[in-house]
Amino acid sequence: MNRKHAFPSPPIAFGDASGDPRSPRPAVDGQRRLLLALALGAPFAAGLAGCESTAPRAAYLLAARQSDGAHALLLHDPVHAELARIPVGSRAHGFAFDASRPARVAVFARRPGTEAWILDLAERRLAGRFASAPGRHFYGHGAFTVDGAHLLTTENDYDAGRGVIVVRSTDDWRVVGEMPAHGVGPHELRLMPDARTLAVAVGGIRSHPSRPREKLDVEAMRPALNYIELESGRLLGSYRPPDHRQGIRHLDVAADGTVLVAIQHEGDTRDGPGGALLARHRGEDALAFPEAAPGDWAALDGYVGSIRAAGAGRHAIASSPRGNALVFWDWRANRLEASLTMLDVCAVAITPDGSAASAAGGGGEIRDFVRGESGWQLARVVPAGRGPALAYDNHMASIG
């Protein structure tokens, strides 16, 4: 790490190479509950005491592009009625919730964007912004430390061709340190339930903003699921898919620490092996791929754009905008439960108990699903609104 910083309790010293790591104090029950909500992207209404008001409750956060080309963040109520539309200067991608201050959300620009914003859920406005350093850009995701003192972002040190995890103080959003991502193209990251380990999805593809969406040297890809010690930046474990073209971009973490990863296959899927586009890791020596019915993987057209796990239980939802498909996954049994069609779908969310889920598409439509005795079924279609046309972006977050 390039810089060191004295951290308040619980002590976390990024990049300390003394060989005498200091463990953070165990989190209290309330902190642990909020941490798990943060890690899972799940609703945590019980923790929103600071956001209580007479205004309708915001349940979902999404990013979208309007028909005039402008970009915005949207807050929806539980049935996806729009409560607020907050303009941002560029295309937004992922969200990070601060478990210590549940009204605070960091929002990151899509790769190769250099902007990030701080959203105040209570006041429904932007409360701050910051940018990546020169020679860096965001990969669109981040995570707060459990005490809320620091924000971690995946970034591209593009001239050096390396991925880094940058550490910022949440007092003023200045950079106070960084650690290696131990791979090229780190994308989504999550804090594990132990509050001491990061799970990082590494796409493995080099890119440069001078060629904004071009993937450089696909044959040299080295995708992985990496576990990184937060205190030292040390690589604790790295798990690679069987095909080097299976880029790992997105992930989520279940309450018991099981990591679910979403894969994007680079190249023509007909060349194979391509194959499975979801995987589970629970401490095994290798990624475990779910059982699927014939045609399930083909329906995803080589691309999974988002994945979310229920905060409790055994269910997850994943999307494929290229395949116009959603899949529901019983990750404990490690089998796909259902595959449903939805046009240009990417943003997804699931309730804490795994009994209901939502998905939003690039055409502005939202669909809600429920899981009953007969499996997953469509419960509601929310058509595109009457106002300026919206194209929902890659991710959705449940916030209450």
C-alpha positions as CSV (number, residue, x, y, z in Angstrom):
1,M,0.0,0.0,0.0
2,N,1.2,3.5,-0.8
3,R,0.0,5.2,2.3
4,K,-0.7,4.3,5.9
5,H,-3.4,5.8,8.1
6,A,-4.4,5.6,11.7
7,F,-7.9,4.1,11.9
8,P,-10.4,4.5,14.7
9,S,-11.8,1.5,16.4
10,P,-12.3,-1.2,15.1
11,P,-8.6,-0.9,14.1
12,I,-8.0,-1.6,10.4
13,A,-4.5,-0.7,9.1
14,F,-4.4,-1.1,5.3
15,G,-1.0,-2.2,4.0
16,D,0.6,-2.9,7.3
17,A,3.5,-5.3,6.6
18,S,4.8,-5.6,10.1
19,G,3.7,-9.3,10.3
20,D,1.7,-8.5,13.5
21,P,-1.8,-7.9,12.1
22,R,-4.3,-6.4,14.4
23,S,-7.7,-7.9,14.4
24,P,-10.8,-5.6,14.5
25,R,-12.9,-5.9,17.6
26,P,-16.0,-8.1,17.1
27,A,-18.9,-6.1,15.9
28,V,-21.9,-5.7,18.2
29,D,-25.1,-7.4,17.1
30,G,-26.6,-4.3,15.6
31,Q,-23.4,-3.6,13.6
32,R,-23.4,-7.2,12.4
33,R,-27.0,-7.1,11.3
34,L,-26.4,-3.9,9.4
35,L,-23.2,-5.3,7.9
36,L,-25.0,-8.3,6.6
37,A,-27.6,-6.0,5.0
38,L,-24.8,-4.1,3.4
39,A,-23.0,-7.2,2.1
40,L,-26.2,-8.7,0.7
41,G,-27.7,-5.5,-0.8
42,A,-30.8,-6.5,1.1
43,P,-33.5,-4.3,2.7
44,F,-32.7,-3.1,6.2
45,A,-35.7,-1.0,7.2
46,A,-35.1,-1.8,10.8
47,G,-31.8,0.1,10.6
48,L,-33.3,3.3,9.0
49,A,-34.4,5.0,12.2
50,G,-32.5,8.1,11.1
51,C,-34.5,8.2,7.9
52,E,-38.0,8.1,9.5
53,S,-40.4,10.7,8.1
54,T,-43.9,11.1,7.0
55,A,-42.8,10.8,3.4
56,P,-43.5,7.6,1.5
57,R,-40.9,5.0,2.2
58,A,-38.2,4.5,-0.4
59,A,-37.7,0.8,-1.1
60,Y,-35.5,0.7,-4.2
61,L,-32.7,2.6,-5.7
62,L,-32.0,2.4,-9.5
63,A,-30.0,4.3,-12.1
64,A,-31.4,5.1,-15.5
65,R,-30.9,7.0,-18.7
66,Q,-33.6,9.4,-19.8
67,S,-34.8,9.8,-23.4
68,D,-33.0,13.1,-23.6
69,G,-29.7,11.3,-22.8
70,A,-29.4,12.7,-19.3
71,H,-28.7,10.3,-16.4
72,A,-30.5,10.1,-13.0
73,L,-30.9,8.1,-9.8
74,L,-34.4,7.0,-9.0
75,L,-36.0,6.2,-5.7
76,H,-39.1,3.9,-5.8
77,D,-41.6,2.9,-3.2
78,P,-42.4,-0.9,-2.6
79,V,-44.6,-1.1,-5.7
80,H,-42.2,0.9,-7.9
81,A,-43.9,4.2,-7.9
82,E,-41.3,6.9,-8.5
83,L,-40.6,9.0,-5.4
84,A,-37.6,11.0,-6.5
85,R,-35.4,11.5,-9.5
86,I,-31.9,12.9,-8.8
87,P,-29.8,14.0,-11.8
88,V,-26.2,12.8,-12.0
89,G,-23.6,14.0,-14.5
90,S,-22.8,10.6,-16.1
91,R,-24.0,7.1,-16.3
92,A,-24.2,5.5,-12.9
93,H,-23.5,1.8,-12.2
94,G,-23.3,0.3,-8.7
95,F,-24.2,1.3,-5.1
96,A,-22.6,1.0,-1.7
97,F,-24.5,1.4,1.5
98,D,-22.9,2.6,4.7
99,A,-24.0,0.2,7.4
100,S,-23.1,2.7,10.1
101,R,-25.2,5.5,8.5
102,P,-28.0,3.8,6.6
103,A,-29.1,7.0,4.9
104,R,-25.7,7.3,3.1
105,V,-25.1,5.6,-0.2
106,A,-22.1,5.9,-2.5
107,V,-22.9,5.7,-6.2
108,F,-20.2,5.0,-8.8
109,A,-19.9,5.9,-12.5
110,R,-19.8,3.1,-15.0
111,R,-16.4,2.1,-16.3
112,P,-14.4,4.1,-17.5
113,G,-16.1,6.8,-15.5
114,T,-14.2,9.0,-13.0
115,E,-17.2,10.4,-11.0
116,A,-18.8,9.2,-7.8
117,W,-21.6,10.7,-5.8
118,I,-22.9,10.5,-2.2
119,L,-26.6,10.1,-2.0
120,D,-28.6,11.1,1.1
121,L,-31.6,8.8,1.3
122,A,-33.3,10.8,4.1
123,E,-33.2,14.1,2.2
124,R,-33.3,12.5,-1.3
125,R,-30.5,14.6,-2.7
126,L,-26.8,14.4,-3.5
127,A,-24.7,15.3,-0.5
128,G,-21.3,15.1,-2.1
129,R,-19.2,13.9,-4.9
130,F,-15.6,13.0,-5.6
131,A,-13.5,11.8,-8.5
132,S,-10.8,9.2,-9.2
133,A,-7.2,10.4,-9.3
134,P,-5.5,11.2,-12.6
135,G,-4.5,8.0,-14.4
136,R,-7.3,6.1,-12.7
137,H,-11.0,5.3,-13.3
138,F,-13.7,3.5,-11.4
139,Y,-15.0,0.1,-12.2
140,G,-18.4,1.0,-10.9
141,H,-18.4,-0.6,-7.5
142,G,-17.4,0.0,-3.9
143,A,-17.9,-1.0,-0.3
144,F,-17.8,0.8,3.1
145,T,-15.9,-0.6,6.1
146,V,-18.2,-1.8,8.9
147,D,-17.5,1.3,11.0
148,G,-18.3,3.6,8.0
149,A,-14.9,5.3,8.3
150,H,-13.6,4.3,4.9
151,L,-14.9,3.6,1.5
152,L,-13.2,1.0,-0.8
153,T,-13.4,1.3,-4.6
154,T,-12.2,-0.9,-7.4
155,E,-10.2,1.2,-9.8
156,N,-8.0,0.8,-13.0
157,D,-4.4,2.1,-12.9
158,Y,-4.7,1.9,-16.6
159,D,-1.2,3.0,-17.8
160,A,0.4,0.4,-15.4
161,G,-2.3,-2.1,-16.4
162,R,-3.1,-3.1,-12.9
163,G,-6.2,-3.2,-10.7
164,V,-6.2,-1.5,-7.4
165,I,-8.6,-1.1,-4.4
166,V,-8.4,2.5,-3.3
167,V,-9.2,3.5,0.3
168,R,-10.9,6.8,1.0
169,S,-11.7,8.5,4.3
170,T,-15.4,9.2,4.5
171,D,-14.8,12.4,6.4
172,D,-13.8,14.2,3.2
173,W,-13.5,11.4,0.6
174,R,-9.7,11.9,0.2
175,V,-7.5,9.0,-0.7
176,V,-5.7,7.6,2.4
177,G,-4.3,4.4,0.9
178,E,-4.7,1.6,-1.6
179,M,-4.0,-2.1,-1.9
180,P,-3.5,-4.4,-5.0
181,A,-6.6,-6.2,-6.3
182,H,-4.3,-9.1,-7.2
183,G,-5.6,-9.1,-10.8
184,V,-6.6,-7.0,-13.7
185,G,-10.1,-5.6,-14.0
186,P,-11.4,-5.8,-10.5
187,H,-15.1,-5.1,-10.6
188,E,-17.7,-5.8,-7.8
189,L,-16.4,-6.2,-4.3
190,R,-18.2,-7.1,-1.0
191,L,-17.2,-7.1,2.6
192,M,-17.5,-10.6,4.0
193,P,-19.5,-11.2,7.2
194,D,-16.3,-11.4,9.3
195,A,-15.8,-7.7,8.4
196,R,-12.1,-8.4,7.8
197,T,-12.1,-9.9,4.3
198,L,-13.0,-8.6,0.9
199,A,-14.5,-10.8,-1.8
200,V,-13.5,-9.3,-5.2
201,A,-14.7,-10.2,-8.6
202,V,-11.8,-10.0,-11.0
203,G,-12.8,-9.8,-14.7
204,G,-9.2,-10.4,-15.8
205,I,-9.4,-8.1,-18.9
206,R,-7.1,-5.1,-19.4
207,S,-8.8,-1.9,-20.7
208,H,-7.8,1.7,-21.3
209,P,-10.0,4.8,-21.5
210,S,-8.5,5.8,-24.8
211,R,-10.3,2.8,-26.1
212,P,-13.3,3.0,-23.7
213,R,-15.3,-0.2,-24.1
214,E,-12.7,-2.3,-25.9
215,K,-11.3,-5.4,-24.2
216,L,-7.6,-5.6,-24.7
217,D,-5.8,-9.0,-25.0
218,V,-8.7,-11.3,-24.2
219,E,-6.4,-14.3,-24.7
220,A,-4.3,-13.1,-21.7
221,M,-7.4,-13.0,-19.4
222,R,-6.9,-14.3,-15.8
223,P,-10.4,-13.9,-14.2
224,A,-10.7,-14.9,-10.5
225,L,-12.7,-14.7,-7.3
226,N,-10.2,-13.2,-4.9
227,Y,-10.3,-13.0,-1.1
228,I,-8.2,-10.1,0.3
229,E,-7.4,-9.4,3.9
230,L,-8.6,-5.9,4.6
231,E,-6.0,-5.2,7.3
232,S,-2.9,-6.0,5.2
233,G,-4.1,-6.2,1.5
234,R,-2.7,-9.8,1.5
235,L,-4.3,-12.2,-1.0
236,L,-5.9,-15.0,1.1
237,G,-7.2,-17.1,-1.8
238,S,-7.9,-17.0,-5.5
239,Y,-10.3,-19.2,-7.4
240,R,-10.3,-19.3,-11.1
241,P,-13.0,-20.6,-13.5
242,P,-12.0,-23.6,-15.7
243,D,-12.0,-21.4,-18.9
244,H,-9.9,-18.3,-19.0
245,R,-12.5,-16.5,-21.0
246,Q,-15.1,-16.8,-18.2
247,G,-14.7,-13.3,-16.8
248,I,-16.0,-12.8,-13.2
249,R,-17.5,-9.3,-12.9
250,H,-20.3,-9.5,-10.3
251,L,-20.9,-11.3,-7.0
252,D,-22.9,-11.3,-3.9
253,V,-22.4,-12.7,-0.4
254,A,-24.9,-14.7,1.6
255,A,-25.3,-14.3,5.4
256,D,-23.2,-17.5,6.0
257,G,-20.3,-16.2,3.9
258,T,-21.2,-18.2,0.7
259,V,-20.1,-16.2,-2.3
260,L,-22.1,-16.3,-5.5
261,V,-20.4,-15.1,-8.7
262,A,-21.8,-14.1,-12.1
263,I,-19.8,-14.8,-15.3
264,Q,-19.5,-13.1,-18.6
265,H,-18.0,-15.3,-21.3
266,E,-15.7,-13.5,-23.7
267,G,-15.8,-14.7,-27.3
268,D,-18.2,-16.8,-29.2
269,T,-20.1,-19.1,-26.9
270,R,-20.3,-21.7,-29.6
271,D,-16.5,-22.1,-29.3
272,G,-17.0,-23.5,-25.8
273,P,-16.5,-24.7,-23.3
274,G,-18.3,-21.5,-22.2
275,G,-20.7,-23.4,-20.1
276,A,-22.0,-22.4,-16.7
277,L,-22.3,-18.7,-16.0
278,L,-23.0,-18.8,-12.3
279,A,-20.8,-20.4,-9.5
280,R,-20.8,-20.8,-5.8
281,H,-17.9,-20.8,-3.4
282,R,-18.2,-22.0,0.2
283,G,-14.6,-22.6,1.1
284,E,-14.0,-25.5,-1.3
285,D,-10.9,-25.9,-3.4
286,A,-12.7,-24.8,-6.5
287,L,-15.8,-22.9,-7.7
288,A,-18.9,-25.1,-7.7
289,F,-21.3,-24.7,-10.7
290,P,-25.0,-25.3,-10.3
291,E,-27.0,-28.0,-12.0
292,A,-29.1,-26.6,-14.8
293,A,-31.7,-27.9,-17.2
294,P,-30.8,-28.3,-20.9
295,G,-30.7,-24.9,-22.6
296,D,-30.5,-22.8,-19.3
297,W,-27.0,-21.6,-20.0
298,A,-27.6,-21.1,-23.7
299,A,-30.6,-18.9,-22.8
300,L,-28.2,-16.5,-21.0
301,D,-26.2,-16.0,-24.2
302,G,-22.8,-16.0,-22.4
303,Y,-23.5,-13.1,-20.2
304,V,-24.8,-12.5,-16.6
305,G,-25.1,-8.8,-15.8
306,S,-26.2,-8.8,-12.1
307,I,-26.7,-11.2,-9.2
308,R,-28.4,-10.7,-5.8
309,A,-28.7,-13.2,-3.0
310,A,-31.5,-13.2,-0.3
311,G,-30.3,-12.1,3.1
312,A,-31.5,-15.3,4.6
313,G,-32.2,-18.7,3.2
314,R,-31.0,-20.1,-0.1
315,H,-32.3,-18.2,-3.1
316,A,-30.7,-15.8,-5.6
317,I,-31.7,-14.0,-8.8
318,A,-29.5,-13.3,-11.8
319,S,-30.0,-11.5,-15.1
320,S,-28.9,-11.6,-18.7
321,P,-29.6,-8.5,-20.8
322,R,-28.1,-10.2,-23.8
323,G,-30.2,-13.3,-23.4
324,N,-33.3,-11.4,-22.3
325,A,-33.6,-13.8,-19.4
326,L,-33.8,-14.1,-15.6
327,V,-32.7,-17.1,-13.6
328,F,-33.6,-18.1,-10.1
329,W,-31.0,-20.1,-8.2
330,D,-31.3,-22.3,-5.1
331,W,-27.6,-22.0,-4.2
332,R,-27.7,-24.3,-1.2
333,A,-28.9,-27.2,-3.4
334,N,-26.8,-25.5,-6.2
335,R,-29.4,-25.9,-8.9
336,L,-31.2,-23.4,-11.1
337,E,-34.9,-23.3,-10.1
338,A,-36.4,-21.3,-13.1
339,S,-35.5,-19.4,-16.2
340,L,-37.9,-16.6,-17.2
341,T,-37.9,-14.3,-20.2
342,M,-37.7,-10.5,-19.8
343,L,-36.5,-8.0,-22.5
344,D,-33.1,-6.4,-21.9
345,V,-33.2,-7.2,-18.2
346,C,-30.2,-6.5,-15.9
347,A,-31.1,-4.7,-12.6
348,V,-32.4,-7.2,-10.0
349,A,-33.2,-7.3,-6.3
350,I,-34.6,-10.0,-3.9
351,T,-36.2,-9.8,-0.5
352,P,-34.3,-10.9,2.6
353,D,-36.3,-14.1,2.9
354,G,-36.1,-14.9,-0.8
355,S,-39.8,-15.0,-1.2
356,A,-40.0,-12.2,-3.8
357,A,-37.8,-10.4,-6.3
358,S,-37.8,-7.5,-8.8
359,A,-36.2,-6.9,-12.1
360,A,-35.9,-3.8,-14.3
361,G,-35.2,-3.7,-18.0
362,G,-33.6,-1.3,-20.5
363,G,-37.0,-0.5,-21.9
364,G,-38.2,1.0,-18.7
365,E,-40.4,-1.9,-17.6
366,I,-40.2,-3.5,-14.1
367,R,-41.5,-6.9,-13.1
368,D,-42.1,-8.4,-9.7
369,F,-41.9,-12.1,-8.9
370,V,-43.0,-14.3,-6.0
371,R,-41.9,-17.7,-5.0
372,G,-44.7,-20.1,-4.0
373,E,-45.2,-23.8,-3.7
374,S,-45.1,-24.2,-7.4
375,G,-42.0,-22.1,-7.9
376,W,-41.3,-18.6,-9.1
377,Q,-44.2,-16.8,-10.8
378,L,-44.8,-13.3,-12.3
379,A,-46.7,-11.2,-9.8
380,R,-46.8,-7.7,-11.2
381,V,-45.7,-5.8,-14.4
382,V,-45.0,-2.1,-13.9
383,P,-45.0,-0.6,-17.4
384,A,-42.7,2.2,-18.5
385,G,-43.9,5.4,-17.0
386,R,-45.7,8.3,-18.6
387,G,-42.9,10.8,-18.1
388,P,-39.6,10.9,-20.0
389,A,-38.7,7.4,-21.2
390,L,-36.3,5.6,-18.9
391,A,-33.7,2.9,-19.7
392,Y,-32.9,1.3,-16.4
393,D,-29.2,0.6,-15.9
394,N,-27.3,-2.5,-14.6
395,H,-28.1,-2.6,-10.9
396,M,-30.9,-2.1,-8.4
397,A,-30.6,-1.9,-4.7
398,S,-33.2,-2.7,-2.0
399,I,-33.2,0.0,0.7
400,G,-36.2,-0.7,2.8
